[in-house]
Amino acid sequence: MVQGVSEIAAMCVGLIGLIGAAATTGMPMWKVTAFIGENIIVMETRWEGLWMNCYRQANIRMQCKVYDSLLFLPPDLQAARGLMCCSLALSGLGLLVALAGMRCISCFQGNDWAKTIILFIAGGMQLMACVCVFIPVSWTGHTIIRDFYNPLLIDAQRRELGEALYIGWVTGGFLFASAMLFLCRHMPSEKGSYDVYHPAPSKPTLMRYHPISSVSISSYNSRVHQNKKKKKKT
């Protein structure tokens, strides 16, 4: 009963993590314009994401432009794209694999060993998806903080942490929790595979020796005494 509840909880938490990873990948709010200094026009906001740049001014609709060339992008942005896509693929496949290992699914019914192995694989995939989310989000956050305090950059080139980074960190936490719920379980032993019959050692039987009764001893002594008397008479 407890394992069934933990499996359902792991699926729900993993689904939330998958949705969060998709939102983090698609949102353009990775880097946001930093409103510092007196000469910056505060009515204009610039967002930089993995796939596009967006501009928004007061009373004007937001305009977004997709990056023209993939090879022209910096290496950190290309790596962030690849890792986030890997996270989506691993999390989605992990949830699909976990469906086959759940107790409420008829697949592999009655084989607890196989179901546990499947859940272990799903948990490993969720854990790798968690790592693939944390690396680009933390890397981008470190770059933004480093450039913000760089005295060689002007104020217009500084950026702040966007909403997508915070969603990415929360998403990584959900994926990690889902992985732990899948992995924290006991490994059952497969019936008929490792059971070896050991015969119980036979206990040595103790032979009981009945003591000679006092009647038989007295009769034996009397016979011996009579034989001695006969020998003396002769």
TORFI-245954 format. One line per field, with one value per atom (N, C-alpha, C): residue number from 0; x, y, z; atom name. Coordinates in Angstrom, 3 decimals, always signed. Layout:
N
nr: [NUM ...];
c1: [X ...];
c2: [Y ...];
c3: [Z ...];
atom: [CA ...];
END
This chain:
234
nr: [0 0 0 1 1 1 2 2 2 3 3 3 4 4 4 5 5 5 6 6 6 7 7 7 8 8 8 9 9 9 10 10 10 11 11 11 12 12 12 13 13 13 14 14 14 15 15 15 16 16 16 17 17 17 18 18 18 19 19 19 20 20 20 21 21 21 22 22 22 23 23 23 24 24 24 25 25 25 26 26 26 27 27 27 28 28 28 29 29 29 30 30 30 31 31 31 32 32 32 33 33 33 34 34 34 35 35 35 36 36 36 37 37 37 38 38 38 39 39 39 40 40 40 41 41 41 42 42 42 43 43 43 44 44 44 45 45 45 46 46 46 47 47 47 48 48 48 49 49 49 50 50 50 51 51 51 52 52 52 53 53 53 54 54 54 55 55 55 56 56 56 57 57 57 58 58 58 59 59 59 60 60 60 61 61 61 62 62 62 63 63 63 64 64 64 65 65 65 66 66 66 67 67 67 68 68 68 69 69 69 70 70 70 71 71 71 72 72 72 73 73 73 74 74 74 75 75 75 76 76 76 77 77 77 78 78 78 79 79 79 80 80 80 81 81 81 82 82 82 83 83 83 84 84 84 85 85 85 86 86 86 87 87 87 88 88 88 89 89 89 90 90 90 91 91 91 92 92 92 93 93 93 94 94 94 95 95 95 96 96 96 97 97 97 98 98 98 99 99 99 100 100 100 101 101 101 102 102 102 103 103 103 104 104 104 105 105 105 106 106 106 107 107 107 108 108 108 109 109 109 110 110 110 111 111 111 112 112 112 113 113 113 114 114 114 115 115 115 116 116 116 117 117 117 118 118 118 119 119 119 120 120 120 121 121 121 122 122 122 123 123 123 124 124 124 125 125 125 126 126 126 127 127 127 128 128 128 129 129 129 130 130 130 131 131 131 132 132 132 133 133 133 134 134 134 135 135 135 136 136 136 137 137 137 138 138 138 139 139 139 140 140 140 141 141 141 142 142 142 143 143 143 144 144 144 145 145 145 146 146 146 147 147 147 148 148 148 149 149 149 150 150 150 151 151 151 152 152 152 153 153 153 154 154 154 155 155 155 156 156 156 157 157 157 158 158 158 159 159 159 160 160 160 161 161 161 162 162 162 163 163 163 164 164 164 165 165 165 166 166 166 167 167 167 168 168 168 169 169 169 170 170 170 171 171 171 172 172 172 173 173 173 174 174 174 175 175 175 176 176 176 177 177 177 178 178 178 179 179 179 180 180 180 181 181 181 182 182 182 183 183 183 184 184 184 185 185 185 186 186 186 187 187 187 188 188 188 189 189 189 190 190 190 191 191 191 192 192 192 193 193 193 194 194 194 195 195 195 196 196 196 197 197 197 198 198 198 199 199 199 200 200 200 201 201 201 202 202 202 203 203 203 204 204 204 205 205 205 206 206 206 207 207 207 208 208 208 209 209 209 210 210 210 211 211 211 212 212 212 213 213 213 214 214 214 215 215 215 216 216 216 217 217 217 218 218 218 219 219 219 220 220 220 221 221 221 222 222 222 223 223 223 224 224 224 225 225 225 226 226 226 227 227 227 228 228 228 229 229 229 230 230 230 231 231 231 232 232 232 233 233 233];
c1: [+0.825 +0.000 +0.861 +1.922 +2.802 +3.575 +4.019 +4.756 +3.865 +2.599 +1.692 +1.469 +1.341 +1.175 +2.439 +3.611 +4.866 +5.045 +4.597 +4.694 +3.804 +2.583 +1.682 +2.231 +2.767 +3.350 +4.553 +5.376 +6.535 +6.101 +5.038 +4.545 +4.017 +3.277 +2.731 +3.842 +4.809 +5.920 +6.756 +6.976 +7.718 +6.990 +5.662 +4.898 +5.010 +4.983 +5.174 +6.568 +7.571 +8.912 +9.029 +8.339 +8.367 +7.738 +6.610 +5.968 +6.871 +7.508 +8.414 +9.617 +10.151 +11.285 +10.889 +9.689 +9.215 +9.020 +8.474 +8.285 +9.625 +10.580 +11.899 +12.585 +12.432 +13.077 +12.472 +11.171 +10.522 +10.456 +10.550 +10.420 +11.641 +11.424 +12.568 +13.138 +12.637 +13.065 +14.257 +15.311 +16.526 +17.388 +17.531 +18.277 +17.362 +17.291 +16.398 +17.238 +16.781 +17.488 +17.567 +18.762 +18.973 +18.733 +17.793 +17.463 +18.342 +19.530 +20.462 +20.982 +21.398 +21.862 +20.715 +21.064 +20.065 +19.748 +20.564 +20.368 +19.653 +19.310 +18.625 +17.145 +16.579 +15.148 +14.401 +13.743 +13.090 +11.801 +11.350 +10.101 +10.327 +11.561 +11.876 +12.493 +12.004 +12.494 +12.978 +14.089 +14.658 +14.820 +14.329 +14.441 +15.259 +16.136 +16.962 +16.733 +16.376 +16.120 +16.998 +16.634 +17.401 +17.100 +15.932 +15.508 +15.255 +15.046 +14.658 +14.991 +14.971 +15.048 +13.718 +13.302 +12.026 +12.239 +11.515 +11.540 +10.114 +10.019 +8.703 +8.841 +8.028 +7.991 +6.609 +6.502 +5.224 +4.221 +3.017 +1.908 +2.198 +3.188 +3.529 +3.565 +3.031 +3.018 +4.440 +4.627 +5.946 +6.310 +7.530 +8.033 +9.184 +9.146 +10.175 +10.798 +12.067 +12.800 +13.608 +13.399 +14.123 +15.555 +16.488 +17.893 +18.047 +18.815 +18.949 +19.777 +20.892 +21.803 +22.148 +22.167 +22.534 +24.029 +24.823 +26.276 +26.818 +26.033 +26.486 +26.309 +25.573 +25.303 +26.536 +26.657 +27.802 +27.730 +28.874 +28.879 +27.991 +27.916 +27.094 +25.616 +25.173 +23.775 +23.481 +24.406 +24.219 +24.186 +25.081 +25.084 +23.794 +23.301 +22.049 +20.881 +20.850 +19.804 +19.837 +21.026 +21.135 +20.787 +21.235 +20.964 +19.480 +18.831 +17.412 +16.588 +16.980 +16.270 +16.501 +17.726 +17.987 +17.167 +16.995 +16.192 +14.739 +14.189 +12.809 +12.673 +13.634 +13.561 +13.702 +14.643 +14.853 +13.665 +13.123 +11.993 +10.752 +10.487 +9.327 +9.454 +10.629 +10.832 +10.817 +11.354 +11.339 +9.931 +9.039 +7.653 +6.951 +7.249 +6.652 +7.158 +8.447 +8.996 +8.403 +8.210 +7.673 +6.244 +5.497 +4.130 +4.106 +5.104 +5.137 +5.499 +6.147 +6.550 +5.614 +4.540 +3.611 +2.732 +2.334 +1.536 +0.131 -0.379 -1.744 -1.827 -0.699 -0.672 -0.502 -1.242 -1.218 +0.053 +0.892 +2.133 +3.071 +3.640 +4.515 +3.811 +2.543 +1.782 +2.290 +2.496 +2.987 +4.488 +5.222 +6.685 +7.210 +7.305 +7.748 +9.197 +10.007 +11.418 +11.567 +10.856 +10.940 +10.372 +9.274 +8.692 +9.644 +10.332 +11.274 +12.447 +12.942 +14.035 +13.588 +12.365 +11.848 +11.758 +11.310 +11.223 +12.609 +13.579 +14.958 +15.462 +15.164 +15.586 +14.898 +13.598 +12.876 +13.440 +13.792 +14.390 +15.746 +16.541 +17.819 +17.651 +16.664 +16.403 +15.919 +15.090 +14.652 +15.818 +16.737 +17.905 +18.807 +18.993 +19.794 +19.093 +17.761 +17.033 +17.208 +17.237 +17.474 +18.839 +19.860 +21.209 +21.253 +20.562 +20.542 +19.812 +18.961 +18.292 +19.170 +19.782 +20.571 +21.815 +22.433 +23.691 +23.482 +22.595 +22.469 +21.889 +20.941 +20.336 +21.372 +22.125 +23.144 +24.287 +24.652 +25.711 +25.299 +24.085 +23.600 +23.505 +23.016 +22.953 +24.333 +25.316 +26.692 +27.230 +26.964 +27.444 +26.804 +25.511 +24.824 +25.389 +25.594 +26.130 +27.567 +28.360 +29.752 +29.805 +28.985 +28.983 +28.381 +27.477 +26.843 +27.869 +28.820 +29.831 +31.141 +31.112 +32.301 +32.444 +33.505 +33.628 +33.901 +34.265 +34.563 +33.307 +32.171 +30.925 +30.173 +29.497 +28.661 +27.318 +26.548 +25.283 +24.284 +24.341 +23.388 +23.647 +24.848 +25.182 +24.946 +24.595 +24.377 +22.975 +22.863 +21.585 +21.292 +20.029 +19.586 +19.003 +18.829 +18.272 +16.805 +16.443 +15.070 +14.205 +12.906 +11.971 +12.207 +12.710 +12.926 +13.971 +14.961 +15.991 +15.415 +14.549 +13.940 +13.025 +12.287 +11.443 +12.307 +13.462 +14.365 +14.905 +15.257 +15.752 +14.655 +13.447 +12.336 +12.048 +12.129 +11.913 +12.942 +14.194 +15.222 +14.935 +14.391 +14.019 +12.899 +11.902 +10.819 +11.325 +12.203 +12.752 +13.604 +14.335 +15.141 +14.241 +13.162 +12.232 +11.581 +11.218 +10.627 +11.621 +12.882 +13.899 +14.094 +14.104 +14.298 +13.106 +11.901 +10.734 +10.762 +11.304 +11.425 +12.554 +13.633 +14.809 +14.768 +14.082 +14.061 +13.033 +13.433 +12.564 +13.441 +12.842 +13.568 +13.553 +14.635 +14.779 +14.251 +13.126 +12.615 +13.424 +13.409 +14.112 +13.189 +13.724 +12.929 +12.685 +11.451 +11.106 +11.695 +12.338 +12.863 +14.208 +14.811 +16.079 +17.264 +17.118 +18.248 +17.951 +16.818 +16.477 +17.164 +18.013 +18.738 +18.237 +17.924 +17.377 +18.518 +18.471 +19.452 +18.733 +19.019 +18.322 +18.700 +17.727 +17.963 +18.857 +19.866 +20.762 +20.003 +20.247 +19.558 +20.195 +19.386 +19.881 +20.246 +21.390 +21.760 +20.803 +20.375 +19.441 +20.204 +19.758 +20.395 +19.763 +20.616 +20.134 +20.011 +18.915 +18.654 +19.067 +19.869 +20.307 +19.552 +18.754 +17.989 +18.872 +18.933 +19.775 +19.224 +20.160 +19.750 +19.003 +17.951 +17.128 +17.843 +17.502 +18.134 +17.801 +16.650 +16.249 +17.178 +17.501 +18.383 +19.783 +20.240 +21.589 +21.669 +20.661 +20.671 +20.615 +19.841 +19.763 +21.094 +21.762 +23.062 +24.080 +24.052 +25.001 +24.757 +23.479 +23.176 +23.661 +23.530 +24.005 +25.514 +26.207 +27.669 +28.093 +27.376 +27.716 +27.469 +26.418 +26.128 +27.175 +27.622 +28.661 +29.961 +30.291 +31.506 +31.405 +30.237 +30.054 +30.187 +29.664 +29.759 +31.200 +31.991 +33.379 +34.156 +33.806 +34.484 +34.167 +32.951 +32.544 +33.266 +33.432 +34.113 +35.610];
c2: [-1.202 +0.000 +1.255 +1.248 +2.408 +2.588 +1.477 +1.582 +2.087 +1.679 +2.171 +3.671 +4.179 +5.620 +6.370 +5.839 +6.495 +6.516 +5.470 +5.455 +6.524 +6.650 +7.681 +9.073 +9.264 +10.566 +10.872 +9.865 +10.077 +10.456 +9.830 +10.168 +11.605 +12.006 +13.372 +14.407 +14.161 +15.100 +15.142 +13.981 +13.956 +14.674 +14.575 +15.295 +16.798 +17.255 +18.689 +19.121 +18.279 +18.600 +18.661 +17.763 +17.792 +19.073 +19.476 +20.723 +21.921 +21.915 +23.010 +23.065 +21.897 +21.879 +22.416 +22.067 +22.593 +24.106 +24.600 +26.047 +26.778 +26.197 +26.823 +26.872 +25.821 +25.784 +26.806 +26.977 +27.869 +29.319 +29.631 +31.025 +31.850 +33.082 +33.944 +34.714 +34.519 +35.327 +34.705 +34.377 +33.887 +35.060 +36.063 +37.276 +38.481 +39.340 +40.500 +41.757 +42.826 +44.099 +44.581 +45.020 +45.547 +47.053 +47.509 +48.926 +49.591 +49.966 +50.661 +51.897 +52.879 +54.116 +55.074 +56.247 +57.290 +57.487 +57.001 +57.250 +56.128 +55.035 +53.922 +54.233 +53.949 +54.168 +53.018 +53.316 +52.270 +51.807 +52.463 +52.062 +50.953 +50.528 +49.475 +48.285 +47.103 +45.874 +44.917 +44.300 +43.323 +41.990 +40.938 +39.572 +38.744 +37.940 +37.051 +35.618 +34.754 +33.357 +32.432 +31.158 +30.168 +30.196 +30.681 +30.596 +31.953 +32.991 +34.287 +35.409 +36.639 +37.872 +38.595 +39.207 +39.918 +41.329 +42.285 +43.672 +44.096 +44.889 +45.388 +46.821 +47.709 +49.098 +49.449 +50.604 +51.031 +51.273 +50.754 +50.922 +50.317 +49.427 +48.767 +47.271 +46.524 +45.073 +44.517 +43.446 +42.827 +42.217 +42.427 +41.908 +40.946 +39.802 +38.776 +38.425 +38.092 +37.711 +36.462 +35.452 +34.197 +34.388 +33.700 +33.798 +33.319 +34.060 +33.770 +32.511 +32.366 +31.257 +30.549 +29.233 +28.455 +28.499 +28.474 +28.469 +29.812 +30.868 +32.190 +32.417 +31.552 +31.714 +31.384 +31.939 +31.609 +30.162 +29.591 +28.165 +27.867 +28.770 +28.489 +28.400 +29.216 +29.162 +27.882 +27.453 +26.199 +25.013 +25.020 +23.931 +23.936 +25.117 +25.196 +24.653 +24.934 +24.372 +22.849 +22.305 +20.850 +20.176 +20.730 +20.115 +20.194 +21.300 +21.406 +20.451 +20.287 +19.318 +17.888 +17.598 +16.274 +16.058 +17.107 +16.989 +16.662 +17.328 +17.028 +15.588 +15.148 +13.783 +12.751 +12.952 +11.981 +11.942 +13.101 +13.128 +12.486 +12.793 +12.195 +10.687 +10.217 +8.776 +8.084 +8.766 +8.178 +7.953 +8.899 +8.729 +7.620 +7.508 +6.425 +5.060 +4.981 +3.717 +3.380 +4.400 +4.161 +3.624 +3.938 +3.419 +1.894 +1.301 -0.166 -0.804 -0.058 -0.629 -0.352 +0.357 +0.659 -0.551 -0.663 -1.808 -1.790 -0.605 -0.518 -0.814 -1.068 -1.394 -2.908 -3.497 -4.956 -5.472 -4.601 -5.044 -5.640 -6.824 -7.569 -7.853 -8.156 -8.417 -9.676 -9.588 -10.712 -10.858 -10.046 -10.097 -8.817 -8.839 -7.653 -7.308 -8.308 -8.040 -7.217 -7.569 -6.821 -5.410 -5.283 -3.951 -3.044 -3.597 -2.784 -2.339 -3.215 -2.845 -1.723 -1.805 -0.771 +0.571 +0.552 +1.796 +2.347 +1.486 +1.947 +2.665 +2.105 +2.739 +4.098 +4.151 +5.422 +6.456 +6.022 +6.946 +7.466 +6.604 +7.056 +8.077 +7.875 +8.835 +10.171 +10.125 +11.364 +12.093 +11.342 +11.965 +12.618 +11.976 +12.581 +13.815 +13.788 +14.972 +16.129 +15.810 +16.839 +17.487 +16.677 +17.215 +18.077 +17.635 +18.397 +19.722 +19.868 +21.151 +22.055 +21.502 +22.319 +22.916 +22.175 +22.660 +23.941 +23.998 +25.252 +26.403 +26.108 +27.176 +27.795 +26.950 +27.475 +28.148 +27.601 +28.195 +29.585 +29.721 +31.028 +32.018 +31.557 +32.437 +32.916 +32.015 +32.409 +33.431 +33.262 +34.207 +35.580 +35.615 +36.893 +37.633 +36.915 +37.559 +38.018 +37.227 +37.626 +38.874 +38.933 +40.106 +41.332 +41.113 +42.251 +43.042 +42.324 +42.987 +43.205 +43.052 +43.292 +44.792 +45.403 +46.867 +47.275 +46.317 +46.647 +46.798 +46.365 +46.455 +47.711 +48.273 +49.445 +48.980 +49.913 +49.558 +48.959 +49.366 +48.849 +47.385 +46.901 +45.517 +44.564 +45.067 +44.223 +43.618 +42.429 +41.723 +41.232 +40.893 +40.329 +38.939 +38.206 +36.862 +36.936 +36.167 +36.159 +35.131 +35.190 +34.273 +32.820 +32.612 +31.246 +30.519 +31.245 +30.605 +30.102 +30.902 +30.470 +29.260 +29.284 +28.131 +26.902 +27.111 +25.988 +25.372 +26.197 +25.635 +24.856 +25.388 +24.663 +23.365 +23.425 +22.227 +21.149 +21.540 +20.573 +19.911 +20.684 +20.095 +19.076 +19.369 +18.408 +17.137 +17.276 +16.096 +15.263 +15.921 +15.183 +14.431 +15.079 +14.399 +13.196 +13.339 +12.216 +11.063 +11.388 +10.338 +9.601 +10.318 +9.670 +8.775 +9.194 +8.355 +7.068 +7.120 +5.918 +5.008 +5.591 +4.804 +4.246 +4.918 +4.484 +3.376 +2.169 +1.006 -0.230 -1.271 -2.516 -3.386 -4.125 -5.021 -6.398 -6.831 -8.166 -9.249 -10.436 -11.580 -12.304 -12.672 -13.362 -14.800 -15.235 -16.580 -17.609 -18.626 -19.710 -19.450 -18.254 -17.947 -18.169 -17.754 -17.827 -18.670 -19.361 -20.173 -21.537 -21.867 -23.136 -23.928 -25.206 -26.039 -26.594 -26.315 -26.841 -27.784 -29.090 -30.011 -29.728 -29.873 -29.640 -30.727 -30.374 -31.403 -32.303 -33.603 -34.576 -34.622 -34.619 -34.666 -36.103 -36.301 -37.681 -38.193 -39.384 -39.997 -40.557 -40.288 -40.756 -42.082 -43.034 -44.347 -44.346 -44.777 -44.816 -46.190 -46.151 -47.378 -47.487 -48.557 -48.766 -49.432 -48.914 -49.551 -50.922 -51.771 -53.120 -53.040 -53.677 -53.620 -54.300 -53.881 -54.440 -55.918 -56.370 -57.782 -58.678 -58.251 -59.081 -59.119 -58.019 -57.991 -58.921 -58.885 -59.747 -61.227 -61.555 -62.959 -63.427 -62.536 -62.896 -63.130 -62.272 -62.441 -63.746 -64.090 -65.342 -66.559 -66.553 -67.674 -67.812 -66.681 -66.732 -67.291 -66.895 -67.367 -68.878 -69.393 -70.825 -71.629 -71.119 -71.819 -71.918 -70.876 -70.905 -71.950 -72.099 -73.098 -74.512 -74.773 -76.075 -76.451 -75.466 -75.722 -76.054 -75.402 -75.699 -77.116 -77.571 -78.892 -79.972 -79.718 -80.696 -80.676];
c3: [+0.000 +0.000 +0.000 +0.842 +0.921 -0.383 -0.969 -2.229 -3.352 -3.368 -4.387 -4.277 -3.046 -2.851 -3.264 -2.930 -3.320 -4.833 -5.522 -6.984 -7.614 -7.102 -7.628 -7.336 -6.126 -5.777 -6.672 -6.954 -7.826 -9.236 -9.738 -11.061 -11.104 -10.069 -10.044 -9.946 -9.063 -8.917 -10.199 -10.822 -12.081 -13.201 -13.225 -14.247 -14.054 -12.800 -12.535 -12.980 -12.713 -13.161 -14.670 -15.371 -16.836 -17.371 -16.797 -17.232 -16.938 -15.765 -15.436 -16.360 -16.738 -17.664 -19.036 -19.490 -20.773 -20.710 -19.586 -19.447 -19.384 -18.663 -18.572 -19.931 -20.705 -22.018 -22.975 -22.931 -23.890 -23.487 -22.207 -21.761 -22.176 -22.622 -22.989 -21.807 -20.603 -19.462 -18.747 -19.476 -18.838 -18.364 -19.182 -18.833 -19.043 -18.033 -18.053 -17.905 -18.545 -18.470 -17.026 -16.626 -15.277 -15.284 -14.475 -14.415 -13.358 -13.752 -12.862 -13.581 -12.851 -13.456 -13.726 -14.176 -14.415 -15.884 -16.784 -18.206 -18.921 -18.209 -18.853 -18.952 -20.094 -20.301 -19.628 -18.539 -17.760 -18.395 -19.449 -20.092 -21.105 -21.293 -22.251 -21.512 -21.818 -21.187 -22.269 -21.998 -22.945 -22.235 -22.895 -22.376 -23.355 -22.810 -23.624 -23.168 -24.099 -23.801 -24.616 -24.612 -25.374 -26.852 -27.223 -28.613 -29.253 -28.450 -29.016 -28.052 -28.579 -27.808 -27.903 -26.834 -26.797 -26.263 -26.865 -26.442 -26.116 -25.084 -24.703 -24.206 -24.777 -24.372 -23.849 -23.239 -22.681 -23.795 -23.604 -24.549 -25.916 -26.012 -27.275 -27.019 -27.961 -27.807 -27.825 -27.079 -27.001 -28.346 -28.773 -30.034 -29.755 -30.395 -30.207 -31.548 -31.504 -32.707 -32.415 -33.241 -33.092 -33.569 -32.951 -33.352 -34.791 -35.539 -36.972 -37.233 -36.551 -36.829 -35.524 -35.569 -34.401 -34.163 -35.215 -35.069 -34.607 -34.751 -34.341 -32.838 -32.180 -30.753 -29.920 -28.732 -27.853 -27.389 -27.007 -26.609 -25.407 -24.432 -23.254 -23.606 -24.565 -24.976 -25.751 -26.600 -27.319 -26.352 -25.368 -24.388 -23.570 -23.214 -22.453 -23.267 -24.538 -25.401 -25.398 -25.633 -25.693 -24.383 -23.263 -21.974 -21.608 -21.917 -21.604 -22.466 -23.724 -24.573 -24.070 -23.624 -23.038 -21.776 -20.984 -19.772 -20.103 -21.104 -21.507 -21.991 -22.804 -23.328 -22.211 -21.307 -20.227 -19.268 -18.936 -18.009 -18.629 -19.902 -20.563 -20.714 -21.139 -21.268 -19.902 -18.894 -17.561 -17.032 -17.281 -16.838 -17.617 -18.901 -19.690 -19.230 -18.922 -18.424 -17.059 -16.226 -14.886 -14.921 -15.981 -16.072 -16.102 -16.772 -16.851 -15.518 -14.621 -13.350 -12.195 -12.427 -11.348 -11.040 -9.778 -9.347 -9.915 -10.211 -10.729 -12.217 -12.882 -14.308 -14.448 -15.373 -15.542 -16.198 -16.703 -17.345 -16.293 -16.591 -15.680 -14.355 -14.429 -13.214 -12.524 -11.230 -10.452 -10.401 -11.137 -11.133 -10.471 -9.160 -8.421 -8.715 -8.978 -9.277 -10.548 -11.608 -12.864 -12.710 -11.980 -11.774 -10.999 -10.011 -9.242 -10.102 -10.965 -11.869 -12.812 -13.312 -14.208 -13.489 -12.235 -11.469 -11.157 -10.958 -10.761 -12.019 -13.178 -14.430 -14.596 -14.296 -14.390 -13.425 -12.199 -11.250 -11.711 -12.324 -12.861 -13.980 -14.825 -15.902 -15.335 -14.305 -13.666 -13.007 -12.422 -11.793 -12.835 -13.983 -15.048 -15.615 -15.707 -16.148 -15.174 -13.878 -12.862 -13.049 -13.301 -13.514 -14.773 -15.818 -17.079 -16.931 -15.948 -15.695 -14.845 -13.820 -12.901 -13.567 -14.478 -15.068 -15.873 -16.872 -17.630 -16.814 -15.921 -15.133 -14.189 -13.498 -12.582 -13.338 -14.473 -15.288 -15.763 -16.254 -16.710 -15.550 -14.399 -13.240 -12.800 -12.822 -12.466 -13.453 -14.744 -15.748 -15.556 -15.264 -15.066 -13.852 -12.749 -11.541 -11.759 -12.465 -12.726 -13.592 -14.659 -15.535 -14.850 -13.904 -13.240 -12.417 -11.810 -11.000 -11.762 -13.070 -13.887 -14.152 -13.674 -13.869 -15.309 -16.179 -17.565 -18.420 -17.935 -18.695 -18.293 -19.272 -19.000 -18.447 -17.925 -17.292 -18.271 -19.519 -20.505 -20.841 -20.560 -20.870 -19.692 -18.572 -17.401 -17.456 -16.916 -16.901 -15.486 -15.260 -13.995 -14.228 -13.121 -13.206 -13.600 -14.638 -15.111 -14.397 -14.678 -14.030 -14.432 -15.641 -16.107 -15.271 -14.759 -13.940 -12.614 -12.007 -10.754 -10.979 -12.069 -12.392 -12.665 -13.278 -13.545 -12.266 -11.288 -10.023 -9.290 -9.289 -8.662 -9.420 -10.740 -11.557 -11.252 -11.088 -10.720 -9.380 -8.437 -7.153 -7.286 -8.127 -8.342 -9.012 -9.980 -10.653 -9.696 -8.825 -7.840 -6.862 -6.409 -5.499 -6.168 -7.444 -8.170 -8.301 -8.570 -8.699 -7.381 -6.271 -4.974 -4.621 -4.979 -4.700 -5.519 -6.724 -7.543 -7.059 -6.559 -6.216 -4.798 -3.890 -2.486 -2.290 -2.563 -2.390 -2.214 -1.634 -1.391 -2.643 -2.805 -3.951 -3.569 -4.138 -3.791 -4.476 -3.876 -4.453 -5.419 -6.558 -7.578 -7.156 -7.230 -6.804 -7.764 -7.196 -8.008 -8.623 -8.387 -9.019 -8.096 -6.871 -5.970 -4.734 -4.693 -3.533 -3.648 -2.716 -2.694 -1.497 -1.747 -0.679 +0.159 +1.415 +2.354 +3.306 +3.259 +4.178 +5.611 +6.463 +7.887 +8.444 +9.204 +9.770 +10.729 +10.546 +11.393 +12.767 +13.770 +15.131 +15.502 +16.110 +16.513 +17.584 +17.331 +18.287 +19.474 +20.632 +21.866 +22.284 +22.432 +22.877 +24.391 +24.824 +26.256 +26.808 +27.809 +28.476 +29.793 +29.845 +31.077 +32.113 +33.276 +34.324 +34.715 +35.114 +35.519 +36.840 +36.893 +38.115 +39.275 +40.446 +41.649 +41.833 +41.345 +41.472 +40.682 +39.416 +38.592 +39.160 +39.757 +40.348 +41.552 +42.396 +43.590 +43.214 +42.183 +41.746 +41.174 +40.458 +39.885 +41.002 +41.996 +43.118 +43.882 +44.076 +44.797 +44.017 +42.714 +41.892 +41.988 +41.952 +42.033 +43.395 +44.453 +45.802 +45.931 +45.354 +45.389 +44.631 +43.507 +42.727 +43.509 +44.265 +45.068 +46.170 +46.786 +47.843 +47.308 +46.111 +45.499 +45.224 +44.777 +44.452 +45.725 +46.854 +48.116 +48.623 +48.498 +48.960 +48.159 +46.892 +46.076 +46.360];
atom: [N CA C N CA C N CA C N CA C N CA C N CA C N CA C N CA C N CA C N CA C N CA C N CA C N CA C N CA C N CA C N CA C N CA C N CA C N CA C N CA C N CA C N CA C N CA C N CA C N CA C N CA C N CA C N CA C N CA C N CA C N CA C N CA C N CA C N CA C N CA C N CA C N CA C N CA C N CA C N CA C N CA C N CA C N CA C N CA C N CA C N CA C N CA C N CA C N CA C N CA C N CA C N CA C N CA C N CA C N CA C N CA C N CA C N CA C N CA C N CA C N CA C N CA C N CA C N CA C N CA C N CA C N CA C N CA C N CA C N CA C N CA C N CA C N CA C N CA C N CA C N CA C N CA C N CA C N CA C N CA C N CA C N CA C N CA C N CA C N CA C N CA C N CA C N CA C N CA C N CA C N CA C N CA C N CA C N CA C N CA C N CA C N CA C N CA C N CA C N CA C N CA C N CA C N CA C N CA C N CA C N CA C N CA C N CA C N CA C N CA C N CA C N CA C N CA C N CA C N CA C N CA C N CA C N CA C N CA C N CA C N CA C N CA C N CA C N CA C N CA C N CA C N CA C N CA C N CA C N CA C N CA C N CA C N CA C N CA C N CA C N CA C N CA C N CA C N CA C N CA C N CA C N CA C N CA C N CA C N CA C N CA C N CA C N CA C N CA C N CA C N CA C N CA C N CA C N CA C N CA C N CA C N CA C N CA C N CA C N CA C N CA C N CA C N CA C N CA C N CA C N CA C N CA C N CA C N CA C N CA C N CA C N CA C N CA C N CA C N CA C N CA C N CA C N CA C N CA C N CA C N CA C N CA C N CA C N CA C N CA C N CA C N CA C N CA C N CA C N CA C N CA C N CA C N CA C N CA C N CA C N CA C N CA C N CA C N CA C N CA C N CA C N CA C N CA C N CA C N CA C N CA C N CA C N CA C N CA C N CA C N CA C N CA C N CA C N CA C N CA C N CA C N CA C N CA C N CA C N CA C N CA C N CA C N CA C N CA C N CA C N CA C N CA C N CA C N CA C N CA C N CA C N CA C N CA C N CA C];
END
